[in-house]
Amino acid sequence: MTPAERVGEYLQDLQERLCTALQEADGTARFGRDPAPTGGGGLSLPRVLAEGAVFEKAAVNFSRSLGDRLPAAATARRPELGGRSFEALSVSLIVHPRNPYVPTTHLNLRFFTAAGPAGADPVWWFGGGFDLTPYYGFREDAAHWHRTARAACEPFGPGTYARFKEWCDQYFYLPHRGEARGVGGLFFDDLSEWEFEDTFAFVRAVGDAFLPAYLPIVERRREHPYGDRERDFQQLRRGRYVEFNLLYDRGTLYGLQSGRRIEAVLASLPPRVRWLYDWRPEPASAEARLVEDFLTPRDWLEGE
């Protein structure tokens, strides 16, 4: 099998495992299947769960795309590859829970190959990671999330977790709001400095760590009591999520630039969201503590 075939096989298996686990956690709703050819041998396979008991919306999308010219979003950090033919494979996940005490979460893993210079081997690289966006923060949840992320990174050398944790903090940041999107996690892009086998093993470790990182938090918070106040705040904070995805997210920009089916590209958006003019939380409230205590990057594992 070629590297792209091996990566594609893993990502499609990961998509299936993610959907199965989230369906089981929800207990009522199921993921649909909506395969759509994208031309030139490509495939978009979005799977969306809607109006579940636990998850108001969840999307787990697999895509394979090929083209004669890399989209600009894919060459932002590698301008020398502009104009090259390419193949791209990815899985992306977004979960918008119903209960405001259960965090939203995101996972993305992607693999690119691009034509090399004449007579040279193709150029390849990976990108992706996962991050957590709470509405009401709990330190034990953030610590569990980062502990699992650190464990996934440990076999790949000292400093790996710290490097990709910091990159995540920097990437998932809304400069126009002056705040982080959530409590971070792992993020990497244009990753090709290791040998392919080592890099692919790392990407698999990240993908396989997601469910152990997220599902215990879901189980811990899914029955937490809430009312209209918490739902209103959740929908306001979802607005920040939409702002990031539409203004800054490279994955969204890539999807739009590569001509993918728009429903699949925007499947990450929440079903219900609000914006209120100049809304401010009550001082010392749980809503105020989210920004003050959880949306400033920090070492969640300090002392461990």
N, C-alpha and C positions, 0 to 999 in steps of 0.2 A: 504493500500500500504506500502511496505517496504521503508526505507529511500532511497535505491538505485533506486527503481522505481519512487519515487517522484522526485529525482534529475534528473533522465533520462528524465522524462516527461518535466520538466522545461527546460533542456538544448536543447531538440529537438524543443520545442516551441521557445526558444530564437534563435536558428539557423534559423528558418523560418522567424522570425521577422527581424533579421539582413539582411537576403537575400532580403526580400521584400523592406526594406528601402533603401538598397544600389542600388537595381535595379531602384527604383524610382528616386534616386538621379542621377544615371548615365543617364537614359532616353533612352538608345539604347540597350545595351547588357543585357543578362539574365544569371542567374546561371543555369548550367546544374545539372543533378542528376545522380550520379554514385554509387549506393549502392553496397557494396561488403562484403559478409560474411567473417569473419576472423577465423572461426573455434570455436568449443566449445560454440556456442551460441552468439559469439561476432558479432559486426557489425561496418563497416567503411562506413560513408556516407559523402564523400567529395563533396562539391559543389563549383564550380569554375566559375567565370566570367572572360572573356578575351576580350581584345581589345575593351573596351567600350569607349564612348566619354569622360568620366571623369576618369574612373578607367582603367588603363592599364591591371591590374590583381587584382582580389580579390578572396580569398578563405575562405570559412566558413565551417569547418569540424566538424562533430559529430562522436564520436567513443565510442563503448562499447567493452571492452576486458576483458577476463577472463583467468586465468592461474594457474598453480600449483606452480609457483615460481615468486615472485616479481622481475622485472628487477632491476639491480643495480642502475640505475638512480632514481628509486622510493624509494630506501632505503638509499640514500646518507646521509640523516639527521636522519634516523631511522634504524640503522644497526641491531637492535634487531629483526626487522621484516624480515630479510633476510631468504629466503627459504619458506615463508608462501604462501599459495594460496590466490588469490585476485580477485577482480572485480574493474574495473576502467571505469569511464564515463567522457567524456570531450567534450567541444566545444572550438575550436580555430579559430581565425579570423586573417587574414592579408590583408591589403589593400595597393596596390601600385598605387597611382594616376598617371595620365599622366602629368598634369601640375606640374612643380617643386615647385610651390608656395603652393601646397596642401600637407600637411605632409603625410607620411606613418604612419600607425597605426597598433597596435596589441592588441588583446584581447585573453585571455585564462582563462577558468574556468574548474576545474577538481575535481573529487571526487573519493576517494579510500576507499575500505573496504578490510581488510585482516583478515585472520583467527586468532583468539586469541589463547592463551594457552589452553590446554585441559580443556574443560568444561566452558571456559570463553566466553563472548560475543565477536563478531568481533570488530576489531579496525577500526576506520574510521578517515578520515581527508580530508580537502579541500585545494586547492591551486589555484593560478591564479592572475588575475589583468589585467590592461591595461596600455599601454604606447604610447607616441607620438614621432615621429621622423621627425622633419622638415628638409628641405634642405635650405630654406631661412626663418629665424626666425622672428616672430612677437610677441612682448610681450603680446599684447592683446589676441592672440590665446593661448599662454601658460597659461595666467591667467584664461581664460575661462575654459580651460581643467582642471586645478587644482581646480578651484572653484566648478566645477561639481563633481569632485572626492571628495572634502571635504564635499559637501552636502550629498553625498551617505553614507559617514562614520559617520556623526554627530549623527544619532540615536543610535549609538553603543558605545557611551561613549567618554569622552574627551581623546585626545591623539591617537585615532584610526587612523585618517588621517595622523598625523605626523609620526606615527610608520610605516605605510605601504608605505607612500611616501618615507621615508628614505630607507626602504628596497628596493624599486624600484630603487632608485638612486644607491644603492650598487650593485644590481643584474645586471642591464643593463649597464654594464661598460666593456670596452675593455681594459684590463690591458696592452696588448702588444702595444696598440695605446696611452694609457694614456688619454683616453677621454670617456665621456658618449656616449651611443648610441643615446640619444635624450634628451627631456626635462622631461622624467620620467612620473609618474602617480601613480599607486598603484601596489604593489606586495605583496603577502603573500604565504606561503607554510607550509605544515604540520600543518594546522590550525585546532585545535581540543580542545583548552583550554576552549571554551564556550560550553554550552549545544548545542545539535544538532540543535534544532529549532532556536536558536539565530544565530548560525553559518550559517545555510542555509538561513536565512533571510538576513544576511549580504552579502552572495554570490549573492543572487538575486538582492540586491540593487546595487551591483557593475555591474552585467550584465545589469540591466535595465538602468543604468546611461550612458552606452557607447554611444548610439546613440545621446542623448542630448549633450554629450561632443564633439562628432566628427562632426556631420552633419553641425552645424552652421559654423565651420571652413571651411568645404568644400564649402559651399555656399559663404562664404566671399572671398575665394581665387580662385575659379575654373575658373574665367574669367580673371585672372591677366595675362597681356601680358608676353610672354617669347620667347626666341629664342634658337639657338644652344648652346650658352654659358651656359645657365641655364640647358638645357637637358644634356649636357656633365657633368656638376657638379652633377646633380641628379644621373647619372649613376655611377659616382665615389663614391658618398656617399652611394649608394646602396651596393657597395662592402663592406663597413663596416658592413652593415646589414647582409650580407652573412657570413662574418667572425664570427660575434657573434653567429649566428644560428648554424653554423657547428662546432665551437670550444667550445662553452660554454653553449648553451641553453639546459636545462634539458629536456624540452619537446621533442626536436629533438632527443636527446640521448635515451629517453624512447621509442619513436616511433621506432627507429632503433633496440633497444635491445628487444622489445616485438614482433618483427616480423610483424609489421603492413605493409600494402601495401606501397611500397616505394613512389609511386606517391602521395599518400595522405600525407606522412610524409614530403616530400619536396615541397608540394604545396605552402609553405610560401615564396619560393625563387622568386625574381623578374624576369620578362621576359627578361630584358635587363640590363646589368651591365658592368662596365669597371674597370680595374685596370691599372694605369699608374705608371711607376717607378719614385719614389721620386717626385711626383707631389706636388707643393706648391701653395697656393692661392696668388694673388697679395696683398701686404700689404694694409690695410684699405679698402679692397673690401668687398662686401656683402658676398662673399664666406668665407673670413677670419673672418668676424664677427660671422658667424655661430659657429665656434669653440670657439672663444674668449668670446662671449656673451651668448651663448645658451647651450653649451655642458659642462658647469660646473654646478654641482648641486647647486641650490639656492632656496630660499623661494620665489616662484612666487606670493604669496599672501601677501607679507609683506605690512603692513599698512592697510589691509582691516579688 
